[in-house]
């Protein structure tokens, strides 16, 4: 009686492993599709965690990294952000808006002659610091500006 | 898939200025209509190629404004260079367009 129970349990356990393996196999294609989007970094809820997730928690302040944002944004749904890095060897730029629900808003990788420059429009839920992080030669550099928002951007 | 795009690529001195406009709702997933959340729907990846070579590879989130506009710069370039820009959103929808540098 006891022995029979053991056997059933053992076989149930084995089936469980098989099911898990199958599920992992089935999930693979989906994961491969999403590999280009760093979900863990984009879903961090504080600026500190977002910086950590891209390895930039110890970023050095740099005056070579230009960040152009309005001091006061009348409309938080469209806040122009212009970034230009004069740090030699800049290969990527990330944008973090501290007080947004998900602070990391974008990452850009530059290659094959692209200049480390980007201009975009961002949504801001409320007044906040805007940081940009540039990566050059394995080091991270940061520049920060504060933007005052008079109408939030979350209403669309 | 009717989400039009517009590209303008110009030679400006020693670089090529590339501007792109993409029609997309960029829903944050936090907006409510009649008390119901509108599901998140936004562009996750944008790729810019010049003459077939990738120059900018971007990851974007729901916090990019609706109907995103981006400007990029590429060193050098010549009139007639082919600029190709494509995007993929979180629902797997895609679009791409090419234009010649003017």
Interface residues (C-beta under 8 A of the other chain):
Chain A: X33 X36 X37 X38 X42 X77 X78 X79 X82 X97 X100 X101 X102 X104 X105 X106 X107 X108 X109 X110 X111 X112 X113 X114 X115 X117 X118 X119 X120 X121 X122 X123 X124 X153 X154 X155 X156
Chain B: X15 X26 X27 X28 X30 X31 X44 X45 X48 X50 X53 X54 X55 X56 X57 X58 X59 X60 X61 X62 X63 X64 X65 X66 X68 X69 X70 X71 X72 X73 X74 X75 X76 X88 X90 X92
